Amino acid sequence: MAPPGPRRLAVADATSVTVPECRSRLDPREVASHLAPSVRWPGALDTRRRAWRLMARTPDFDAWLIAWPKGGKVELHDHGVSPGAVSVIRGALVEAVPRRDPAGHLTLVRRELRAGATLGFGAGHVHDVTNESDEHALSLHVYSPALTSMTYYELAGDELVACDVAWSTDGSGEFEHERDVRTVDSEAAAAR
């Protein structure tokens, strides 16, 4: 029996796009690359604060469109058990990832993601994302399985400290928070 082919998916703005058929492990980067050219959000470039909208949800993944005004930022965080991908549709974003330098100090390694770039990452990947440009940016974020938890971190010297855990039981994008400050294994987190 031949494997099933791609399927059509209606996204939130009534556009229909083709997404790859789910295999044993969905590749969020592949889904983001397919969806990014087709998603629309009228008015997204008028936002004054970082804002997001659910664009698609299937049993295998969810996809969120995020509008980033100048200076828009999300602090250091992970995506729980969900691998994911960011596809920059417009503008540029800067990702900063904690890494150990050769002397063993924890630093943030930065890279710019310009329009057309798609970045994939595994579960537990810790990063912050910022729009440092003078223009609005727009990006598509895909998580598989759907995003249900995030942990937020702070750098405290050479340690990565978890300062907030957020979760959603229904995948709505509305997260409950539990403040719980604790030190994370910074060696493991820095290696992610």
Buried (B, 14 or more C-beta within 10 A) or exposed (E): EEEEEEEEBEBBEEBEBEBBEBEEEBBBBBBBBBBBEBBBBEEBBEBEEBBBBBBBBBEBBBBBBBBBBEEBBBEBBBBBEBBBBBBBBBBBBBBBBBBBEEEEEBBEEEEEBEBEBBBBBEBBBBBBBBBBBEEBBBBBBBBBBBBBBBBBBEBEEBBBBBBBBBBBEEBEEEBEEEEEEEEBEBEEBBEB
